[in-house]
């Protein structure tokens, strides 16, 4: 059985797991934002709001 000391360096697997989890969450957040903006863009097209449409499409370009 392996003992871990308080001052011993952590396993790189723990850092790798954390990095993968962070990348997963970041990708999920970006995809959520994309879907939300696309939905808002659809609404601006229905409403005929050109100014908001242009603003939202620029925002979508920035995160894509």
C-alpha positions as CSV (number, residue, x, y, z in Angstrom):
1,X,0.0,0.0,0.0
2,X,1.4,3.4,-1.0
3,X,1.7,6.1,1.6
4,X,1.5,9.7,0.6
5,X,3.4,12.3,2.6
6,X,2.0,15.8,3.1
7,X,5.0,17.4,1.5
8,X,5.5,15.0,-1.3
9,X,4.8,16.1,-4.8
10,X,1.4,15.1,-6.2
11,X,1.1,12.6,-9.0
12,X,1.0,14.1,-12.5
13,X,-2.2,12.1,-13.1
14,X,-4.1,14.4,-10.7
15,X,-2.9,17.4,-12.7
16,X,-3.8,15.7,-16.0
17,X,-7.3,14.9,-14.7
18,X,-7.8,18.5,-13.5
19,X,-6.6,19.8,-16.9
20,X,-8.9,17.5,-18.8
21,X,-11.9,18.5,-16.5
22,X,-11.1,22.2,-17.0
23,X,-11.0,21.8,-20.8
24,X,-14.2,19.8,-20.8
25,X,-16.0,22.5,-18.8
26,X,-14.6,25.3,-20.9
27,X,-15.8,23.6,-24.1
28,X,-19.2,23.0,-22.6
29,X,-19.4,26.7,-21.6
30,X,-18.4,27.9,-25.0
31,X,-20.9,25.5,-26.7
32,X,-23.7,26.8,-24.3
33,X,-22.8,30.4,-25.3
34,X,-22.9,29.6,-29.0
35,X,-26.3,28.0,-28.7
36,X,-27.6,30.9,-26.7
37,X,-26.3,33.5,-29.2
38,X,-27.6,31.5,-32.2
39,X,-31.1,31.4,-30.5
40,X,-30.9,35.2,-29.9
41,X,-29.8,35.7,-33.6
42,X,-32.8,33.8,-34.7
43,X,-35.0,36.0,-32.6
44,X,-33.4,39.2,-34.0
45,X,-34.1,37.9,-37.5
46,X,-37.8,37.4,-36.7
47,X,-38.0,40.8,-35.1
48,X,-36.1,42.5,-37.9
49,X,-33.6,44.0,-35.4
50,X,-30.6,44.6,-37.7
51,X,-28.5,46.4,-35.1
52,X,-28.7,43.6,-32.5
53,X,-28.2,41.0,-35.2
54,X,-24.9,42.6,-36.2
55,X,-23.8,42.8,-32.6
56,X,-24.7,39.2,-31.9
57,X,-23.0,37.9,-35.1
58,X,-19.8,39.7,-34.1
59,X,-20.0,38.2,-30.6
60,X,-20.5,34.7,-32.1
61,X,-17.4,35.2,-34.4
62,X,-15.3,36.1,-31.3
63,X,-16.1,32.8,-29.5
64,X,-16.1,30.5,-32.6
